[in-house]
Amino acid sequence: MSEPTERRHRVPGQRAGAVPETTLATNQPIIAVVGYPNVGKSTLFNRITGRRDAVIDPLPGVTRDRRQAGAEWAGHTFQLIDTGGIDAEDPTPIGRQVADQARQAIADADLALFVVDATTAPTPGDLEVADYLRTAKVPVVVIANKCERRETELLAQGLWGLGLGEVVPVSAQHGLGIGDLLDVIVAALPDPEIIIPRQEGVPALCIMGRPNVGKSSIVNALLGEQRVIVHDRPGTTRDPIDTLFEFDGREVVLTDTAGMRKRGRMRDDVEHYSQIRAIQAAERSDVALVICDATEGLTDADLRAVDAAARAKCATLVVMNKWDLAQPELDAIRGELRAKSRQRPLIEVCSAEKGEGLHRLIPSALRLYERRRTRISTHKLNTALRELADARPGPRGGRRRLSLRYLVQVDTAPPTLRLDVNDRSLITRDYGFWLENQLRRRFDFDGVPIILQVRDRGG
């Protein structure tokens, strides 16, 4: 097997030389899961990686984009890429893009897992995929899926006639034969010692927002390749799409997610679970870039996405896309965000279509990442606390007045502060919000979640 190659992507900007290069991280061997639609590729991907974030459904075509996750077996680690089905006869734009995505995954891979349905194979569609794989110059393992019964395993042996090498019978749904398959996979991988492990502390950025505001277009523009499918029909991204790349010498994970709709507007179970996984993607991210459509201004749906990011404890950057088509009043948008979001998110503007403003997005997100990990000295916190208590004394309850005693930071990512008071029942909602906002302003925490824990100290 050839050594994994490095693929470079330049982040577009407004000026030449304004943006550092980004590189897709490929230290581990890459394995692509390919085949005709609806043969069980995503089920196999979930089974091998131990994840459940690939949406699976009896309907063909549910997986559309390339999705990547790490896996390990017998001391060997590798990256597995799930793809949509290759159907050469599908004339639709979506179908052509899905097939192009799968072909790109094959071109990037060190090994291809060709999944077929043993109960029906080989179909004309399977033969078309097999013909493509013969010319792709990549090692192939043929996987006969849905082999739950002995007679199906016997049928699977007919797949040797495809001329692509070893055939491994499995049942991805029931977990049968997966160990044997993984033994075959790792036998083709480089020795474990040449695989460079990914370092801890890699910033994770999540792209969120309502459907059709340009989330996937921004991801593609930032990475400089057609990484996820872009179409003018809302809802073309269903699974969270993770991409590990290098920005200015630093590894970063960028995740694209499905559009967030109102609950009453979800059309099917796939859409429902796609949104659940979008929220889960936010929960494992450090910073959420909430993409909005500048031609529509800031909508209630945008504010719900900002709120979802805050609940997931993400730092938040609001990005007004399509800035080339409309320029809403930013001061008004900023004021509305401050009034309706406790995190008071920062705002950037861009046009994914024109490539304008994109050079600011990742640096702004990384600054929020660093602020989310900031630790403030106890001396500075208590100096600020005394000044705030003088500026606005605590509320009264009968004869007692709230007394702010001591403030200390007890954790980071997100910043967690513990406030000691004489009687926590005296803190009103209004005073608590005011105190949080003042701390946010003094310590440059706009757009960053703050957890303020209040503890009675008595007296």
C-alpha positions as CSV (number, residue, x, y, z in Angstrom):
1,M,0.0,0.0,0.0
2,S,1.3,3.5,-0.8
3,E,2.0,5.9,2.0
4,P,-0.9,8.3,2.6
5,T,-0.3,11.6,0.8
6,E,-0.9,15.1,2.1
7,R,-3.6,17.1,0.3
8,R,-3.4,20.9,0.6
9,H,-6.3,23.3,0.6
10,R,-6.0,27.1,0.5
11,V,-8.6,29.1,2.4
12,P,-9.9,31.7,0.0
13,G,-9.6,35.4,1.0
14,Q,-10.0,38.8,-0.3
15,R,-6.3,39.5,-0.8
16,A,-3.4,37.3,-2.0
17,G,-1.3,36.1,0.9
18,A,-3.9,37.1,3.5
19,V,-4.8,33.6,4.5
20,P,-2.6,30.7,5.7
21,E,-2.8,27.4,4.0
22,T,-4.9,24.6,5.4
23,T,-4.1,20.9,5.0
24,L,-6.3,17.9,5.4
25,A,-4.7,15.7,8.0
26,T,-3.9,12.3,6.6
27,N,-1.4,10.8,9.1
28,Q,-3.5,7.6,9.4
29,P,-4.4,5.2,6.5
30,I,-7.7,6.1,4.8
31,I,-10.2,3.5,4.0
32,A,-13.3,4.3,1.8
33,V,-16.6,2.4,2.1
34,V,-18.2,2.4,-1.3
35,G,-20.9,0.7,-3.3
36,Y,-24.3,1.0,-5.0
37,P,-27.0,2.8,-3.0
38,N,-28.8,1.0,-0.1
39,V,-26.4,-2.0,0.4
40,G,-25.6,-1.2,4.1
41,K,-22.5,1.0,3.8
42,S,-23.5,3.4,6.7
43,T,-24.5,0.4,8.9
44,L,-21.1,-1.1,8.3
45,F,-19.4,2.3,9.0
46,N,-21.3,2.6,12.3
47,R,-20.4,-1.0,13.2
48,I,-16.7,-0.6,12.6
49,T,-16.3,2.9,14.1
50,G,-18.6,2.2,17.1
51,R,-20.5,5.4,16.3
52,R,-24.2,6.0,15.7
53,D,-24.0,9.4,13.9
54,A,-24.4,8.1,10.4
55,V,-28.1,8.3,9.6
56,I,-29.4,5.0,8.3
57,D,-32.8,4.4,6.7
58,P,-34.4,1.8,4.4
59,L,-34.7,4.4,1.6
60,P,-31.8,4.6,-0.8
61,G,-29.7,7.8,-0.9
62,V,-29.8,8.8,2.7
63,T,-26.0,9.2,2.9
64,R,-24.9,11.9,0.5
65,D,-21.6,13.3,1.7
66,R,-18.3,11.8,2.6
67,R,-18.1,11.3,6.4
68,Q,-14.9,10.4,8.3
69,A,-14.2,8.7,11.6
70,G,-11.3,6.9,13.3
71,A,-11.3,3.2,14.1
72,E,-8.8,0.8,15.8
73,W,-8.3,-2.9,15.6
74,A,-5.4,-5.0,17.0
75,G,-3.2,-2.0,17.6
76,H,-3.8,-0.5,14.1
77,T,-5.6,2.8,13.7
78,F,-7.1,4.1,10.5
79,Q,-9.6,6.6,9.2
80,L,-12.9,5.2,7.7
81,I,-14.8,7.3,5.1
82,D,-18.5,6.6,4.6
83,T,-19.9,7.6,1.1
84,G,-23.1,7.8,-0.7
85,G,-24.0,5.2,-3.3
86,I,-22.5,5.3,-6.8
87,D,-25.4,5.1,-9.3
88,A,-24.2,5.9,-12.8
89,E,-27.8,5.9,-14.1
90,D,-29.1,8.5,-11.7
91,P,-29.5,11.7,-13.8
92,T,-30.3,14.1,-11.0
93,P,-27.8,16.8,-9.9
94,I,-27.8,15.3,-6.4
95,G,-27.1,11.8,-7.7
96,R,-24.2,13.1,-9.8
97,Q,-22.7,15.0,-6.8
98,V,-23.1,11.9,-4.6
99,A,-21.3,9.8,-7.1
100,D,-18.5,12.4,-7.5
101,Q,-18.1,12.5,-3.7
102,A,-17.7,8.7,-3.6
103,R,-15.2,8.7,-6.5
104,Q,-13.1,11.4,-4.7
105,A,-13.1,9.3,-1.6
106,I,-11.8,6.4,-3.6
107,A,-9.1,8.6,-5.1
108,D,-8.0,9.7,-1.6
109,A,-8.1,6.2,-0.1
110,D,-5.4,3.6,0.6
111,L,-8.0,0.8,0.6
112,A,-11.6,0.6,-0.7
113,L,-14.2,-1.6,1.0
114,F,-16.7,-2.5,-1.8
115,V,-20.0,-3.3,-0.1
116,V,-22.6,-5.4,-1.9
117,D,-25.9,-6.9,-0.9
118,A,-25.3,-10.6,-1.0
119,T,-29.0,-11.3,-1.2
120,T,-29.3,-9.6,-4.6
121,A,-25.8,-9.2,-6.0
122,P,-24.3,-8.8,-8.4
123,T,-26.8,-6.3,-9.8
124,P,-26.1,-4.1,-12.8
125,G,-25.3,-1.3,-10.4
126,D,-22.8,-3.4,-8.5
127,L,-21.1,-4.3,-11.8
128,E,-20.8,-0.6,-12.7
129,V,-19.1,0.1,-9.4
130,A,-16.8,-2.9,-9.9
131,D,-15.8,-1.6,-13.3
132,Y,-14.9,1.7,-11.8
133,L,-12.9,0.2,-9.0
134,R,-10.8,-1.9,-11.5
135,T,-9.5,1.4,-13.0
136,A,-9.1,3.2,-9.7
137,K,-5.6,1.8,-8.8
138,V,-6.5,1.2,-5.2
139,P,-6.6,-2.2,-3.3
140,V,-10.2,-3.5,-2.9
141,V,-11.8,-5.8,-0.4
142,V,-15.3,-7.0,-1.5
143,I,-17.8,-7.2,1.4
144,A,-20.8,-9.4,1.0
145,N,-23.3,-7.8,3.4
146,K,-26.5,-9.1,4.8
147,C,-25.1,-12.7,5.2
148,E,-27.2,-13.7,8.2
149,R,-27.9,-17.3,6.9
150,R,-25.7,-20.1,5.5
151,E,-27.3,-20.1,2.1
152,T,-26.6,-16.3,1.8
153,E,-22.9,-17.0,2.5
154,L,-22.8,-19.5,-0.3
155,L,-24.3,-17.0,-2.7
156,A,-21.6,-14.5,-1.6
157,Q,-18.9,-16.8,-3.0
158,G,-20.2,-15.9,-6.5
159,L,-18.8,-12.4,-6.0
160,W,-15.3,-13.8,-6.6
161,G,-16.3,-13.5,-10.2
162,L,-16.1,-9.7,-10.0
163,G,-12.3,-10.1,-10.2
164,L,-11.6,-7.7,-7.4
165,G,-10.0,-10.1,-4.9
166,E,-11.0,-11.5,-1.5
167,V,-14.7,-11.6,-0.6
168,V,-15.6,-11.3,3.1
169,P,-19.2,-12.3,4.2
170,V,-20.6,-10.1,7.0
171,S,-23.9,-8.9,8.5
172,A,-23.3,-5.3,9.4
173,Q,-26.6,-5.1,11.1
174,H,-26.1,-8.1,13.4
175,G,-22.3,-7.7,13.7
176,L,-21.5,-11.1,12.1
177,G,-18.1,-11.5,10.5
178,I,-16.9,-8.1,11.5
179,G,-13.8,-9.4,13.3
180,D,-12.7,-11.4,10.3
181,L,-13.2,-8.4,8.1
182,L,-11.1,-6.2,10.4
183,D,-8.3,-8.8,10.3
184,V,-8.4,-8.6,6.5
185,I,-8.3,-4.8,6.7
186,V,-5.4,-4.4,9.1
187,A,-3.4,-7.0,7.1
188,A,-3.2,-4.4,4.3
189,L,-2.4,-1.4,6.6
190,P,1.1,0.1,7.3
191,D,2.8,-1.0,10.5
192,P,1.4,0.8,13.6
193,E,4.7,2.4,14.4
194,I,4.6,4.6,11.3
195,I,1.2,5.9,12.1
196,I,1.4,9.4,13.8
197,P,-1.3,9.7,16.5
198,R,-3.4,12.8,16.5
199,Q,-2.5,15.2,19.3
200,E,-5.0,16.2,22.0
201,G,-6.4,19.7,22.3
202,V,-7.4,20.1,18.7
203,P,-9.9,22.9,18.3
204,A,-13.3,21.7,17.1
205,L,-15.4,24.1,15.1
206,C,-19.0,23.4,14.2
207,I,-21.0,24.9,11.4
208,M,-24.7,25.4,12.4
209,G,-27.8,27.2,11.2
210,R,-31.1,26.8,9.5
211,P,-31.4,25.1,6.1
212,N,-30.2,26.7,2.9
213,V,-28.2,29.6,4.4
214,G,-24.9,28.4,2.8
215,K,-23.3,26.3,5.5
216,S,-21.9,23.7,3.1
217,S,-20.9,26.3,0.7
218,I,-18.8,28.0,3.4
219,V,-17.2,24.6,4.4
220,N,-16.3,23.9,0.7
221,A,-15.0,27.4,0.2
222,L,-12.9,27.3,3.4
223,L,-11.4,23.9,2.5
224,G,-10.9,24.7,-1.1
225,E,-12.6,21.6,-2.4
226,Q,-16.1,20.1,-2.9
227,R,-16.0,18.5,0.5
228,V,-19.8,18.4,1.1
229,I,-22.7,18.5,-1.4
230,V,-24.1,21.9,-2.1
231,H,-27.6,22.2,-3.7
232,D,-30.2,24.9,-3.8
233,R,-32.8,22.6,-2.2
234,P,-32.8,22.9,1.6
235,G,-31.7,19.9,3.6
236,T,-29.0,18.3,1.5
237,T,-26.7,17.8,4.5
238,R,-28.1,15.1,6.9
239,D,-25.1,13.7,8.8
240,P,-22.5,15.8,10.6
241,I,-19.4,16.0,8.4
242,D,-16.1,16.1,10.3
243,T,-13.0,17.3,8.4
244,L,-9.5,17.4,10.1
245,F,-7.3,20.0,8.5
246,E,-4.3,22.2,9.2
247,F,-4.6,26.0,9.5
248,D,-1.5,28.1,9.9
249,G,0.4,25.1,11.3
250,R,-2.4,24.0,13.6
251,E,-4.8,21.1,13.4
252,V,-8.4,22.0,13.4
253,V,-11.6,19.9,13.1
254,L,-14.4,21.5,11.1
255,T,-17.9,20.0,11.3
256,D,-20.8,20.7,8.9
257,T,-24.3,19.8,10.2
258,A,-27.8,19.6,9.0
259,G,-30.0,22.6,8.9
260,M,-32.0,23.2,12.1
261,R,-35.7,23.5,11.5
262,K,-38.7,24.0,13.7
263,R,-39.9,20.8,15.2
264,G,-43.3,21.0,13.4
265,R,-41.5,21.4,10.1
266,M,-39.5,18.2,10.2
267,R,-40.6,16.0,7.3
268,D,-39.4,12.6,8.3
269,D,-37.5,10.5,10.9
270,V,-34.2,11.0,9.0
271,E,-34.6,14.8,9.3
272,H,-35.5,14.5,13.0
273,Y,-32.4,12.4,13.9
274,S,-30.2,14.5,11.6
275,Q,-31.1,17.5,13.9
276,I,-30.4,15.5,17.0
277,R,-26.9,14.7,15.6
278,A,-26.4,18.4,14.7
279,I,-26.9,19.2,18.4
280,Q,-24.6,16.4,19.4
281,A,-22.0,17.7,17.1
282,A,-22.3,21.1,18.8
283,E,-21.9,19.4,22.2
284,R,-18.5,18.0,21.2
285,S,-17.3,21.2,19.6
286,D,-15.6,24.2,21.1
287,V,-16.9,26.9,18.8
288,A,-20.1,27.1,16.8
289,L,-20.2,29.2,13.7
290,V,-23.9,30.0,13.3
291,I,-24.5,30.9,9.6
292,C,-27.3,33.3,8.7
293,D,-28.6,34.6,5.4
294,A,-27.9,38.4,5.1
295,T,-30.7,38.8,2.6
296,E,-33.2,37.8,5.4
297,G,-31.5,39.5,8.3
298,L,-31.5,37.9,11.8
299,T,-34.5,35.5,12.1
300,D,-36.1,33.7,15.0
301,A,-34.7,30.5,13.6
302,D,-31.2,32.0,13.7
303,L,-31.7,32.9,17.3
304,R,-32.8,29.4,18.1
305,A,-29.5,28.1,16.5
306,V,-27.6,30.6,18.7
307,D,-29.4,29.4,21.7
308,A,-28.8,25.7,20.8
309,A,-25.1,26.5,20.6
310,A,-25.1,28.2,24.0
311,R,-26.9,25.2,25.6
312,A,-24.2,23.0,24.1
313,K,-21.6,25.2,25.9
314,C,-20.1,26.3,22.6
315,A,-18.5,29.7,22.1
316,T,-20.5,31.3,19.3
317,L,-19.7,33.3,16.2
318,V,-22.6,34.6,14.1
319,V,-21.7,34.7,10.4
320,M,-23.9,36.7,8.0
321,N,-23.4,35.0,4.7
322,K,-24.5,36.3,1.2
323,W,-23.2,39.7,2.2
324,D,-22.7,40.5,-1.5
325,L,-26.5,40.4,-2.0
326,A,-27.6,42.5,1.0
327,Q,-26.0,44.5,3.8
328,P,-28.4,44.6,6.8
329,E,-27.6,47.1,9.6
330,L,-25.0,45.3,11.8
331,D,-25.6,47.6,14.8
332,A,-29.2,46.6,14.9
333,I,-28.3,42.9,14.6
334,R,-25.7,43.2,17.3
335,G,-28.2,44.9,19.6
336,E,-30.7,42.2,19.0
337,L,-28.1,39.5,19.7
338,R,-27.1,41.2,23.0
339,A,-30.8,41.6,24.0
340,K,-31.7,38.0,23.2
341,S,-28.6,35.9,23.7
342,R,-26.7,35.8,27.1
343,Q,-23.5,35.0,25.2
344,R,-23.6,38.3,23.2
345,P,-22.1,36.6,20.1
346,L,-19.6,38.4,17.9
347,I,-20.5,38.9,14.2
348,E,-18.5,38.3,11.0
349,V,-19.8,38.9,7.4
350,C,-18.8,37.0,4.3
351,S,-19.9,35.8,0.8
352,A,-19.2,32.1,0.2
353,E,-20.2,32.6,-3.4
354,K,-17.7,35.5,-4.0
355,G,-15.1,34.3,-1.6
356,E,-15.2,37.5,0.3
357,G,-14.6,37.7,4.1
358,L,-13.9,34.0,4.4
359,H,-10.3,34.7,5.5
360,R,-11.6,36.1,8.8
361,L,-13.8,33.2,9.9
362,I,-11.3,30.6,11.2
363,P,-9.0,33.2,12.9
364,S,-12.1,34.7,14.7
365,A,-13.3,31.2,15.7
366,L,-9.9,30.3,17.0
367,R,-9.7,33.5,19.1
368,L,-13.0,32.4,20.7
369,Y,-11.5,29.0,21.2
370,E,-8.7,30.5,23.2
371,R,-11.0,32.8,25.2
372,R,-13.1,29.7,26.1
373,R,-9.9,28.2,27.6
374,T,-8.9,31.4,29.4
375,R,-8.1,31.3,33.1
376,I,-8.5,34.6,35.0
377,S,-6.4,35.2,38.1
378,T,-8.3,35.3,41.4
379,H,-6.9,38.7,42.2
380,K,-8.3,40.2,39.0
381,L,-11.7,38.5,39.6
382,N,-12.0,39.9,43.1
383,T,-10.9,43.3,42.1
384,A,-13.6,43.3,39.5
385,L,-16.1,41.9,42.0
386,R,-15.5,44.8,44.5
387,E,-15.9,47.4,41.8
388,L,-19.1,45.8,40.6
389,A,-20.5,45.7,44.2
390,D,-19.7,49.4,44.6
391,A,-21.2,50.3,41.2
392,R,-24.5,48.4,41.9
393,P,-25.0,47.1,45.5
394,G,-26.8,43.8,45.7
395,P,-30.6,43.6,46.1
396,R,-32.3,43.6,49.5
397,G,-34.6,40.9,51.0
398,G,-36.2,42.3,54.1
399,R,-33.4,43.6,56.4
400,R,-30.7,41.7,54.6
401,R,-28.8,42.8,51.5
402,L,-26.9,40.5,49.1
403,S,-23.2,40.6,49.8
404,L,-20.7,39.5,47.1
405,R,-17.9,37.8,49.1
406,Y,-15.4,36.0,46.9
407,L,-15.0,35.0,43.2
408,V,-12.7,32.3,41.9
409,Q,-12.4,30.4,38.6
410,V,-12.7,26.7,39.1
411,D,-12.6,25.4,35.5
412,T,-12.1,26.3,31.9
413,A,-13.6,25.3,28.5
414,P,-16.0,26.8,29.3
415,P,-14.9,29.3,32.0
416,T,-16.6,28.3,35.2
417,L,-16.7,30.8,38.1
418,R,-17.7,30.2,41.7
419,L,-19.2,33.1,43.6
420,D,-19.5,33.1,47.3
421,V,-22.3,35.2,48.8
422,N,-24.0,35.7,52.2
423,D,-27.4,34.4,51.0
424,R,-27.9,33.1,47.4
425,S,-31.7,33.5,47.7
426,L,-31.2,37.2,47.5
427,I,-29.9,37.1,44.0
428,T,-32.6,38.2,41.6
429,R,-32.7,37.1,37.9
430,D,-32.0,40.6,36.8
431,Y,-29.1,41.1,39.1
432,G,-27.6,37.7,38.1
433,F,-27.8,38.6,34.4
434,W,-26.3,42.0,35.0
435,L,-23.4,40.5,37.0
436,E,-22.7,38.0,34.3
437,N,-22.8,40.6,31.5
438,Q,-20.4,42.8,33.4
439,L,-17.9,40.0,33.9
440,R,-18.2,39.1,30.3
441,R,-17.5,42.7,29.2
442,R,-14.5,43.1,31.6
443,F,-12.8,39.9,30.7
444,D,-13.5,39.8,26.9
445,F,-15.9,36.9,27.1
446,D,-18.4,38.1,24.4
447,G,-19.4,35.0,22.5
448,V,-18.1,32.7,25.1
449,P,-20.2,30.7,27.6
450,I,-19.8,31.5,31.3
451,I,-20.9,29.2,34.0
452,L,-21.5,31.1,37.3
453,Q,-21.9,28.9,40.3
454,V,-23.3,30.7,43.4
455,R,-22.5,29.3,46.9
456,D,-23.8,30.4,50.3
457,R,-21.0,31.4,52.6
458,G,-23.2,32.6,55.4
459,G,-22.8,35.6,57.6
